[in-house]
């Protein structure tokens, strides 16, 4: 499953099935937000409308809600038993995106202005807060199943926040270890995918070994997802990713491929360190040079290998327990899609 030699994987059919199941409930949760402005920004963030409220269809990949629905099936329940958990996870994910885009000063996501670029920083932050609160309300309204699921969501959110905080600290530090970056990304991305892959099983009361195996699957899949995201932030096609070219390089991100390149001890590493010493690249020429040096120093190859290794570990976690065959097959398909995507 080497991403460097494989064509991008098509989205598994289970994503469309899960989206059709989850979206009505997600729309209902957004409609419950008290403030019309918050409802507009949430709908915009989720890709349902433009900034004036006109309907559109430019939503995200739906990986997390799909995993939540699949985890309910993997835990022995029906797909719809995972819907409240899926809604809650997707609301938390988009809370984090709204806030991250403000902190990272990103201007574009999914081929259009980010929430803060469209509505202003303060309104985007408030809308993120509203979506986070709504996530907890959805689970609180789901009776005993929601009560079983809520601690998982809250713990993952705390770890996500810690990971983003560490990411911001890294932007101001000259010396960062690869282990430190991996730890940060485990919080920033791995924690929520681990939650998504196990929260549905928690909701349906699955046995602890099944929940633990699904959580391990999700954590390793989350790391694979992040390593691929890191690569796309350096080499991704902006026409496909919906972000500016070399977006992470432009923002001065100390992502895993960047730190791996800086740690390689090569001439390209030293040139890259000198280029980044004064902060993020300032010109298009510097951005292009930094991206090329990251590739030449082996940072992208390292991240690609790590994504493949994490996928293997994720799939191995599924082998540790008995799961319904259809749910297992769909989880495997989701794993392969995450590693072999180009957006």
ROBA-370102 format. One line per 3 residues: number of its first residue (from 1); their letters; for each residue x, y, z of C-alpha. Coordinates in pm, 1 decimal, m for minus. Each point is the difference from the previous one (the first is absolute). Layout:
BEGIN
NUM	A	X/Y/Z | ...;
END
This chain:
BEGIN
1	XXX	0.0/0.0/0.0 | 277.0/242.6/m94.7 | m153.2/338.1/m60.3;
4	XXX	294.2/111.5/m210.0 | m80.4/m261.4/m266.3 | m376.2/m44.3/34.1;
7	XXX	m269.0/197.6/m177.6 | m238.4/193.0/226.2 | m265.7/m234.3/137.8;
10	XXX	m362.7/79.3/m86.7 | m223.8/81.2/292.6 | m150.5/m323.2/139.4;
13	XXX	m372.3/m45.4/m58.9 | m55.5/m12.6/375.5 | 74.9/372.9/22.8;
16	XXX	m300.3/87.3/m215.3 | m219.8/m236.9/201.6 | 115.9/146.8/328.6;
19	XXX	m38.7/356.1/m126.1 | m360.7/m68.4/m100.6 | m67.3/m143.8/345.3;
22	XXX	177.6/268.9/203.2 | m64.3/323.1/m189.0 | m371.0/41.4/90.1;
25	XXX	87.4/m34.3/369.1 | 296.9/234.2/m40.1 | m221.1/260.2/m167.3;
28	XXX	m253.0/m35.7/280.7 | 271.7/59.5/259.9 | 121.2/313.3/m181.0;
31	XXX	m357.9/124.6/m27.3 | m20.2/m17.7/380.1 | 273.7/261.7/44.7;
34	XXX	m155.2/301.7/168.7 | 142.0/275.9/m216.9 | m74.8/36.7/m371.9;
37	XXX	352.1/128.8/m67.8 | 148.8/m306.6/166.2 | m228.3/m221.2/m207.2;
40	XXX	114.9/173.8/m319.2 | 370.3/m36.6/80.7 | m43.6/m364.2/102.6;
43	XXX	m185.9/m76.2/m323.9 | 270.8/179.1/m197.0 | 274.5/m190.7/182.8;
46	XXX	m173.3/m329.4/m75.8 | m25.3/89.9/m368.2 | m376.2/32.2/m19.1;
49	XXX	m19.1/366.3/m104.1 | 204.9/297.5/m109.5 | 63.8/293.9/231.4;
52	XXX	m334.8/152.7/m98.2 | m196.0/m314.9/81.7 | m49.1/m120.9/m357.8;
55	XXX	9.1/m382.5/m17.9 | 324.4/m165.0/m115.6 | 152.0/m347.0/13.6;
58	XXX	366.6/21.7/94.9 | 19.6/m202.0/319.9 | 297.5/m183.5/145.7;
61	XXX	113.8/m360.3/m36.5 | m235.7/m133.6/272.0 | 269.6/m237.3/127.0;
64	XXX	m76.4/49.6/369.6 | m379.3/m43.4/m10.9 | 45.3/m303.2/m224.6;
67	XXX	236.1/m157.0/253.0 | m247.0/70.7/281.1 | m282.6/m175.4/m184.3;
70	XXX	228.3/m290.8/m89.7 | 114.5/m33.1/360.1 | m360.2/m48.4/110.0;
73	XXX	m31.6/m279.9/m255.0 | 336.2/m144.7/102.4 | m126.0/m0.2/358.6;
76	XXX	m302.6/m207.6/m94.7 | m256.0/280.7/m42.5 | m195.5/140.6/m291.1;
79	XXX	147.6/286.8/m204.8 | m257.4/250.7/124.9 | 107.6/m66.7/358.7;
82	XXX	323.7/180.9/m83.6 | m164.4/309.7/m147.7 | m7.3/222.3/313.5;
85	XXX	365.3/m83.4/65.9 | 84.2/71.1/m364.3 | m174.0/336.7/19.1;
88	XXX	185.3/89.6/318.6 | 339.6/m94.9/m143.0 | m60.7/199.0/m318.6;
91	XXX	m103.8/306.3/200.1 | 318.4/m21.6/209.4 | 209.2/m44.3/m313.1;
94	XXX	m144.9/313.3/m156.8 | 33.9/195.3/324.5 | 370.6/m78.7/m19.1;
97	XXX	24.9/96.7/m367.6 | m166.0/337.2/58.0 | 239.0/79.5/284.7;
100	XXX	310.0/m145.8/m169.4 | m56.2/211.2/m311.5 | m7.9/313.4/214.8;
103	XXX	320.6/m96.5/183.6 | 179.3/m111.7/m315.9 | m124.0/301.1/m202.4;
106	XXX	m114.2/m235.6/m276.2 | m205.3/180.7/m259.7 | m133.7/m292.2/m202.1;
109	XXX	m154.5/m338.2/77.1 | m191.3/m222.3/m241.2 | 53.1/245.1/m286.0;
112	XXX	m161.5/298.2/173.3 | 70.6/250.3/281.3 | 41.9/m142.9/348.2;
115	XXX	m259.6/83.0/263.4 | 192.0/290.3/150.5 | 89.2/138.5/m343.1;
118	XXX	m369.4/2.4/m90.7 | m152.9/113.2/330.7 | 279.0/145.9/212.3;
121	XXX	213.9/m148.5/275.0 | m235.7/59.0/290.9 | m305.3/m145.0/m170.3;
124	XXX	194.4/m308.1/m115.7 | 126.7/m61.0/354.1 | m350.7/32.6/141.5;
127	XXX	m142.7/m234.4/m263.5 | 266.0/m255.6/90.0 | m100.2/32.5/365.0;
130	XXX	m364.9/m47.8/m94.4 | 80.6/m316.8/m196.4 | 204.0/m142.0/287.5;
133	XXX	m285.6/62.4/242.6 | m248.4/m153.1/m243.3 | 210.9/m317.4/m18.4;
136	XXX	m38.3/m58.1/373.2 | m371.6/81.6/m18.7 | m53.3/m260.3/m272.2;
139	XXX	147.3/m275.1/217.1 | m177.2/119.5/313.1 | m324.5/m38.5/m193.4;
142	XXX	78.1/m358.4/m100.8 | m81.7/m164.2/332.1 | 219.3/m282.1/134.8;
145	XXX	180.3/m41.0/m334.2 | 102.1/364.6/2.3 | 109.1/m23.5/362.6;
148	XXX	231.7/m288.0/m92.1 | 141.5/195.5/m293.5 | 41.8/347.0/151.3;
151	XXX	316.5/m64.0/208.4 | 178.8/m126.1/m311.2 | m89.3/317.8/m190.1;
154	XXX	100.0/232.6/283.3 | 333.5/m176.6/52.8 | 78.6/14.4/m371.2;
157	XXX	m87.9/371.0/m9.5 | 237.6/73.9/286.5 | 278.5/m187.5/m177.0;
160	XXX	m79.8/180.0/m326.8 | 26.7/338.1/172.3 | 331.5/m97.5/159.6;
163	XXX	134.2/m110.4/m337.1 | m95.8/328.7/m164.9 | 154.3/194.9/287.6;
166	XXX	324.7/m190.8/m43.3 | m12.0/60.7/m374.4 | m14.3/375.2/63.5;
169	XXX	294.4/m23.3/239.7 | 202.9/m189.1/m259.4 | m42.9/284.3/m248.9;
172	XXX	212.8/219.7/230.2 | 263.1/m259.6/90.6 | 323.3/m44.8/m190.1;
175	XXX	78.8/m352.1/127.8 | m278.7/m258.0/m25.6 | 41.6/m375.7/18.7;
178	XXX	m178.4/m241.7/m227.6 | m134.8/m182.6/305.5 | m148.4/329.1/119.9;
181	XXX	m173.3/58.4/m331.9 | m140.8/m352.6/m4.3 | m133.7/49.4/352.9;
184	XXX	m159.6/329.0/m103.8 | m163.8/m154.4/m306.9 | m129.2/m292.1/207.0;
187	XXX	m194.7/257.6/199.4 | m97.0/231.2/m280.2 | m125.7/m266.0/m241.9;
190	XXX	43.8/m349.1/142.2 | m216.4/57.8/306.7 | m314.6/96.6/m188.9;
193	XXX	30.3/m280.1/m255.3 | 55.2/m245.1/284.7 | m317.7/135.4/156.8;
196	XXX	m190.3/m18.6/m330.2 | 102.6/m361.6/m54.6 | m111.8/m112.9/345.1;
199	XXX	m277.8/234.3/115.0 | m276.3/m183.6/m183.7 | 110.2/m327.4/158.1;
202	XXX	m12.1/169.7/340.7 | m350.0/127.5/m75.4 | m131.8/m349.5/m76.3;
205	XXX	169.7/m152.7/305.3 | 259.7/m209.6/m183.7 | 245.4/m209.3/205.0;
208	XXX	311.4/182.3/121.6 | 244.6/m197.6/m222.6 | m196.4/104.0/m309.4;
211	XXX	m8.2/365.7/108.2 | 372.8/m6.5/74.4 | 86.3/m160.3/m333.3;
214	XXX	m208.0/256.5/m187.6 | 160.0/284.0/196.7 | 346.5/m132.7/m89.4;
217	XXX	m105.5/m31.4/m363.4 | m121.5/359.9/3.0 | 312.2/136.8/166.9;
220	XXX	235.2/m157.1/m253.4 | m233.1/93.8/m283.9 | m6.4/355.4/134.1;
223	XXX	378.8/12.7/m6.1 | 3.6/m135.0/m355.1 | m260.3/262.7/m93.0;
226	XXX	212.9/276.7/150.5 | 321.5/m112.8/m169.4 | m181.5/0.3/m335.2;
229	XXX	m144.0/342.1/83.0 | 351.7/121.3/80.2 | 123.4/m121.4/m337.6;
232	XXX	m291.2/167.9/m178.3 | 80.5/321.4/188.8 | 336.6/m0.9/m177.4;
235	XXX	m56.0/m162.8/m338.2 | m379.3/m5.3/m46.1 | m168.2/145.5/m306.3;
238	XXX	m201.8/304.1/115.3 | m260.9/m73.6/m266.8 | m64.7/m331.3/176.9;
241	XXX	70.0/79.0/366.3 | m193.3/327.9/8.6 | 289.3/171.6/179.8;
244	XXX	276.8/223.4/m124.7 | 308.8/m167.0/m147.5 | 247.1/m116.3/267.1;
247	XXX	m242.2/133.3/262.5 | 185.2/m144.2/299.6 | 334.9/130.7/m125.5;
250	XXX	m150.5/342.9/m52.1 | m136.8/m1.5/355.6 | 331.5/m106.2/152.1;
253	XXX	m145.1/m326.7/132.2 | 242.9/m237.1/169.2 | m183.4/m304.8/m131.0;
256	XXX	150.5/m347.2/10.6 | 153.7/9.1/m351.9 | 157.5/339.2/73.7;
259	XXX	155.8/m118.0/326.1 | 107.9/m328.9/m159.7 | 172.6/201.1/m274.2;
262	XXX	166.2/232.3/251.1 | 122.4/m304.1/196.2 | 150.7/m181.2/m299.0;
265	XXX	348.9/148.1/38.5 | 43.8/68.1/m372.0 | 101.5/308.8/m192.7;
268	XXX	m364.2/53.4/m91.3 | m86.3/m17.1/371.6 | 249.1/273.3/77.7;
271	XXX	m127.5/218.0/m284.8 | m356.8/m50.4/120.9 | 95.0/89.2/357.6;
274	XXX	165.9/319.2/m120.4 | m300.4/92.5/m211.3 | m247.7/m55.1/285.6;
277	XXX	214.7/158.1/271.8 | m163.4/340.0/m41.5 | m353.2/m136.0/m8.7;
280	XXX	m242.1/m109.3/m274.0 | 108.9/56.9/m362.6 | m97.5/348.9/m112.4;
283	XXX	0.5/m24.1/m379.5 | m133.3/m250.7/m250.5 | 359.0/m85.0/m92.9;
286	XXX	84.2/m77.4/362.7 | m313.9/m211.3/40.0 | 89.0/m203.1/m310.0;
289	XXX	361.8/m38.1/114.9 | m102.7/m115.2/347.8 | m243.7/m255.0/m143.2;
292	XXX	268.9/m134.2/m232.9 | 254.2/m27.1/281.9 | m250.5/m189.6/218.8;
295	XXX	m47.4/m249.6/m281.6 | 371.3/m25.8/m82.7 | 94.9/m50.2/366.0;
298	XXX	m234.1/m299.9/18.2 | m275.7/148.6/214.3 | m283.8/m92.0/m235.0;
301	XXX	132.5/m354.0/m52.2 | 25.2/m45.1/377.5 | m361.1/111.4/54.9;
304	XXX	m123.8/m223.2/m281.4 | 171.2/m304.2/150.6 | m139.9/85.5/342.1;
307	XXX	m352.2/30.3/m141.2 | 33.1/m347.3/m150.9 | 134.7/m141.0/327.6;
310	XXX	m282.1/156.4/201.0 | m257.5/m142.0/m239.0 | 150.2/m346.0/47.2;
313	XXX	m19.0/43.7/378.5 | m360.8/118.7/m24.7 | m104.0/m302.2/m204.3;
316	XXX	184.5/m230.2/239.5 | m208.9/139.6/286.4 | m315.4/m119.4/m176.0;
319	XXX	143.1/m352.5/m14.8 | 18.8/m13.6/380.2 | m378.2/m38.0/45.3;
322	XXX	m300.3/m158.6/m166.7 | m198.8/257.0/m198.4 | m297.8/m29.6/m235.8;
325	XXX	143.7/m65.7/m345.7 | m169.8/292.1/m174.8 | 113.4/251.7/261.1;
328	XXX	355.4/m135.9/m11.2 | 10.4/25.7/m380.4 | m128.6/356.0/9.0;
331	XXX	253.5/101.3/266.4 | 279.2/m145.9/m213.8 | m128.4/193.0/m301.8;
334	XXX	m5.0/319.4/206.3 | 359.9/m58.7/106.3 | 120.3/m44.0/m355.4;
337	XXX	m189.4/309.5/m110.5 | 155.5/213.1/274.3 | 354.0/m90.7/m104.6;
340	XXX	m50.7/12.7/m376.7 | m197.7/324.3/m30.5 | 120.7/315.8/m172.9;
343	X	m218.2/255.5/181.4;
END
